[in-house]
Amino acid sequence: MNADERAVLEHILSAEFVGASQLRSQLDRTEVTAVWGLDSVSVDLQVREPCEHAALPTALVPVDAHVHNPSGAYVGEILVWTDRGATLAALEFAWVTDEMPTSLPAVVDGRLSCPS
């Protein structure tokens, strides 16, 4: 996992929700196993065992991680997926712009921000 992927995951997992602490504890054991497509910043993740499993009721981490550009316009959101609610499984940048993002957003003043 690269530094940008880790920073975005740390930001999202800093929210408090059922299973958050277990997912945070998995970060050091998480690696990228696949990129979703050519030039995509969305990736599949796998957590090496042994690890502490979360007990999320759904596969999607329950955090609204909206991404805005520097002018404040909404450009998408980051979704964190889990494997059966237990381990980190994917990091997805779901964009709403015409162009696919070429990088993950940065955490700026506690918000996810992309260059315009």
Secondary structure per residue as TSV (DSSP state, phi and psi in degrees):
chain	resnum	aa	ss	phi	psi
A	1	M	-	360.0	134.1
A	2	N	-	-86.6	174.8
A	3	A	H	-63.9	-37.5
A	4	D	H	-66.5	-44.3
A	5	E	H	-61.2	-43.7
A	6	R	H	-64.3	-43.9
A	7	A	H	-61.9	-42.2
A	8	V	H	-66.2	-44.4
A	9	L	H	-62.2	-44.2
A	10	E	H	-59.9	-42.3
A	11	H	H	-60.9	-49.8
A	12	I	H	-65.9	-42.1
A	13	L	H	-77.4	-3.5
A	14	S	T	-75.1	-15.3
A	15	A	S	-68.1	151.8
A	16	E	-	-95.0	122.0
A	17	F	-	-157.1	163.3
A	18	V	T	-58.7	123.4
A	19	G	T	94.4	-7.1
A	20	A	H	-59.8	-44.8
A	21	S	H	-64.6	-36.6
A	22	Q	H	-67.4	-41.3
A	23	L	H	-66.0	-39.7
A	24	R	H	-60.1	-39.0
A	25	S	H	-68.3	-15.1
A	26	Q	T	-84.9	-14.4
A	27	L	G	-55.9	-41.7
A	28	D	G	-69.3	-14.3
A	29	R	G	-109.7	11.4
A	30	T	E	-100.4	136.7
A	31	E	E	-134.8	154.5
A	32	V	E	-80.3	131.1
A	33	T	E	-110.0	-19.2
A	34	A	E	-164.2	149.9
A	35	V	E	-98.6	141.9
A	36	W	S	-68.7	-20.9
A	37	G	S	179.1	173.1
A	38	L	T	-55.8	124.4
A	39	D	T	66.8	8.9
A	40	S	-	-74.9	146.9
A	41	V	-	-99.5	-2.7
A	42	S	-	-83.7	138.7
A	43	V	E	-139.7	153.8
A	44	D	E	-87.2	143.9
A	45	L	E	-122.0	154.6
A	46	Q	E	-139.9	137.6
A	47	V	E	-103.3	125.2
A	48	R	-	-74.3	135.5
A	49	E	S	-77.7	156.4
A	50	P	S	-79.6	147.5
A	51	C	-	-151.3	161.9
A	52	E	-	-84.3	122.9
A	53	H	-	-85.8	143.8
A	54	A	-	-83.8	171.8
A	55	A	-	-131.1	58.9
A	56	L	-	-76.0	144.2
A	57	P	S	-74.8	-17.0
A	58	T	S	-133.5	170.5
A	59	A	S	-79.6	-16.3
A	60	L	B	-99.1	128.5
A	61	V	-	-64.1	129.4
A	62	P	-	-82.3	62.7
A	63	V	-	-131.1	129.2
A	64	D	-	-82.3	108.3
A	65	A	-	-116.3	71.2
A	66	H	E	-71.8	144.8
A	67	V	E	-114.2	132.4
A	68	H	E	-123.8	153.4
A	69	N	-	-85.7	174.2
A	70	P	T	-57.7	-25.6
A	71	S	T	-84.6	-1.0
A	72	G	-	96.2	-1.3
A	73	A	-	-73.5	138.6
A	74	Y	E	-70.4	126.8
A	75	V	E	-119.8	-3.6
A	76	G	E	152.9	-163.5
A	77	E	E	-148.9	158.2
A	78	I	E	-102.0	129.8
A	79	L	E	-113.7	136.4
A	80	V	E	-114.8	121.9
A	81	W	E	-103.7	149.6
A	82	T	E	-122.7	160.9
A	83	D	E	-88.6	105.5
A	84	R	T	53.4	31.8
A	85	G	T	74.7	9.3
A	86	A	T	-111.4	-41.9
A	87	T	E	-134.3	154.7
A	88	L	E	-60.1	132.3
A	89	A	E	-126.6	-27.1
A	90	A	E	-163.2	152.1
A	91	L	E	-123.8	116.1
A	92	E	E	-120.1	131.9
A	93	F	E	-101.0	103.2
A	94	A	E	-92.5	104.2
A	95	W	E	-99.5	156.7
A	96	V	-	-119.6	9.6
A	97	T	S	-92.4	171.8
A	98	D	S	-70.7	-32.6
A	99	E	S	-104.1	136.1
A	100	M	-	-65.6	136.0
A	101	P	-	-63.9	145.8
A	102	T	S	-101.5	-4.2
A	103	S	S	-151.8	158.5
A	104	L	-	-71.8	156.4
A	105	P	-	-69.9	159.9
A	106	A	E	-98.3	154.8
A	107	V	E	-88.7	112.8
A	108	V	E	-124.7	119.3
A	109	D	T	51.1	42.5
A	110	G	T	74.9	10.6
A	111	R	E	-125.3	156.4
A	112	L	E	-87.8	123.2
A	113	S	E	-131.6	136.1
A	114	C	-	-111.8	148.7
A	115	P	-	-61.4	150.2
A	116	S	-	-75.4	360.0
